[in-house]
């Protein structure tokens, strides 16, 4: 059975940076939602290993902010927010297929930390300026004491199956001809199981049963923790939530459409189910 990419192997998260930044530190550099573009000889994306060349391209009057993330296999990692030349930045999604799982996870972590810092510089209760906590990933209001931690939004992603066929859908924003599993955010007061049933019902109109938790993935679009499930089809015909879903269909496991690449949890779910059905490889 395909192994599930569990966590960040070899990564030790931390908040307090070493007093002297190591020369071999890695930098995940963002300008807003766009990441610095740098690739190796094989075309795979790689983080910035030396900061000096980049800093020479950044105007001296532009502020930049860095956050220590921790160590990956003993190498210090930093998230850096800076003004980047337009020809050297692109959205994080552009790295799909160009980066291995662990580096993508680190880049996603960096983006979420930078987003959190950018949106929590002032207290949400009293409006006073907030300060960075020295030993925890938090912003503190010096006036009223509120601690603001990075936001995480739990969400579900579900592969609906029925005896050798799977229900896949197209979001209006998907690339042409791409289909994927069903997903949605957990609402206040709702259990994960209730979320799966509601989201499937809302998006494609069918009822499911026999939920099976498979695994999770942090997902920075935006600030999500994706909880992956299999769900057995129970009843109902496909009825689209037309403002969100462009199309949804049942597909035989040996005749799938274009599906997401190997960096996405939706692909992990599909690959795991195909393996259970005795299909060991899919070229999509």
N, C-alpha and C positions, 0 to 999 in steps of 0.2 A: 504494500500500500504506500502511496506517496507520503513522504514525511511532511508534517505540518511545520511551516516556518515559525518556530516558537520564539518570540522575544528577540532581543538583540544579543546574540551570542558574544560573550567576551566584553560586554559593555557594563561599566560601573558608573551609574549616575552620581553626580555631585553638584554642589552649588558654589562652593568656595574654590576659586582658582588658585593654582600654585603661585607662590610669591614671585617666581620668575617663570615667564611663559616658556615652555620647552621649544627648542628649535624645530622639532619634528611635529609640532602641533598641526591639527587639521582644522580648516575653517569652512563653515557652511555659510556662504555669504548671500544675503538677500537684499533686494531693493523692493520694498513692499512685498508683493506676492511672487516676485520673480527672482530666480536663483542665478548665481554666477555660472556661466557656461564654460566648462573646461573638460576636454576629453583626452583619453590616452590614444595610443597608436591604433588600437583595435576599434575605436569609436565609442568606448564605454565612458560614461561620465565619471569624473573623479573630483573629490573636494580639493580646495586650495591648500597646498602644503607650505607655501611661503607667502606671507602677507605683504612684504615690502613692495614687490612689483605692482600689486593692485593699488596699494595706498598712494603710489606715485601718480595714479590716474584719477584719484578722487580730489576734487577741489579742497584746498585747505580750510575754506570757510564752511564746509559742509560737515555737520555733526555725524558721527558714527558711533554705534553702541555695540558692545560685545557682551555675550553671556557665556559663562563656562557651563558645558553640558556634562562633563565627566570624562572618563577614559575608555577608549575602545581598544582592547588588546594592548593596554598600557600606553596608548597614545592620547594625549590631551585633545579634546574636541571643543570648538567654540562656535556659537551662533553669532554672526556679525550682520548688523544692519548698516548699509552704506549706499550712497548714490553710485550707481553703476552705469557705464556707457551702454547705450541702447543696444549696440551690436553684441554685447557680452552678457545679456540676461534674457531669460525666458521663464514662463510659468513652470512650476514644479512638475505638472502633468506632462510636460514635454520630455521628461526623462524616462517615461514608460518605455521599456525595452532597451534602455541605454544605461541601466544601472542595476547592480545586484540588490537583492532584498535588504540586506543590512544597511547599506549606504543610503538607500531610499528611506528606510525607517529613521536613520539619523537625520537626514535632511528634513523629513517631516517633523521630527521632534524640534529641530532648530526653528523651523517656520512657526510652530505653535508657541514656542517660548517668546519669539520676537513679536508675534501678534499680541500675546498676552501683555507684554511690557508696554507696547505702543498704546493699548486700549485701557491701561490701568494706571496711568501716571497721576490721575487725580481720584480722590476718594468718591465712590459711588453714593455714599451716605451724606457727607457734608460738603464735598467739593474741594476740600483742601488738597494740597499737593502731597502725593504719596512718595515713600522712600523704599528702596530695595532692601529686603531683609538680608542680613549678613550670613545667615546659616540655613535658610530655608527658601524654597522657591515661592516667594510671596512678596507682595507690596504692602507696606504698612502706612496707615494714615497717622501722622504724628499728632494730629489734632484730636481725633476721636478713637483711634486705636484699631480700626477695622483692618483685618487681614484679607487681602484679595489674592487667591491662588489661581493658577492657570485653569481656564474653563475646559471641562471635558463634557461632551454631549454623547451619551450612550445611544447607539442605534443598532438596528438588526439588519441582517442581510440573509436572504433565505433562498435555497434552491428547492422549488416545489417539484416533486417527482411523482410518477405514476407508472409503475411496471415497464421500465425501459424507455420512458420518454420524460422529458423535462420541460417545464414551463419557463420560457425566457421572454424578456421584454426589452423594448427600445424606449429610452427616454428621448424627449425631443432634442436634447442637447448632445446626444451621442454622435460619434462619427458615423458616416453613412454605412448602413448594413450591419452595424454592430448590435448584438443582443447580449443581455446580461441577466443576472439574478435580481430579485426584488429586494428593495431596501427602504428603510425609513427610520425616523427618530422616535425614541421613546417619549411619551407624553407624561406630564406630572401625574403621579398617583397610579401609574400603569405598570403592571408586571411585564417582564420580557416576553412571556408566553402570550399575554394579551396583545402586545405590540405586534408580534408575528402574525397572529390571526387577523388583527385589524388592518395592518398594512397590506397584506395579501388581498383581503376582501376589498379594500378601497381601490387598490391599483388595478386589479384584474378581475374582481368579482367572484372569486371562488373561495370555498371553505377548505381548510386543511386540518390534519390531525397528526398524531405520532411525531411530535417535534423531537428532534435530536440535535443537541448542541455539539458542534464540531470544533470550533476554535475562534480566535479573535485576531483583530489587526487594528493598531492605531491608524487613523486616517485623517490627514490634515486638511480635509476639504469639506467643512471646516471643523477642526478640533474634535473629531469624532473618535469613539471607540466602537469599532464594528464587531458585533457578536454574530458569528456565523452559524446557521442552522440548516438541517434538512427538514422538510415538512412533506408529509404524504398528502396527495390530493384526496379530498373527501367528496366534494360535490360542487355543482354549479358550472355554468358556461362562462367563457371569457367575456367580461364587460369592462372596457377600458375606462380608466380615469383620464379623460381626454386632455385635460389641461396639463397633465404630467407625462402620460404614457402615449407614445406615438403608435406602438404596435406591440402585441403580445401573441405568442403562438406556442403550441406544443411541438417539440422537436424530438425525433428519434435520436437516441444516444450515438448512433453511428452516422448521423447526417445532421450535424450541428451547423449553425450559421457562424459568422465571425464572432468571436468571443474575446473578452479582455485578455491582456497579456499576463505573463506569469508573476508580475509584481503585485497583482490585485487579489484580494481575498475571494472575490467572485470566481476567479479562475481556479483558485485552490479548491473551492467547494465543487466546482464542475469536475475538475480532475479527480478528486477523491471519489465522487459518485461514479464516474466512468470506470474507475479501477474496480469498484464493487461490482459493476456489471460485466467485468472481464474485458473491458476495452482499455488497453494499456497506454495508448498514445493518441493524441488528437492534434492535427495540424491546423489550428485556428488561433 
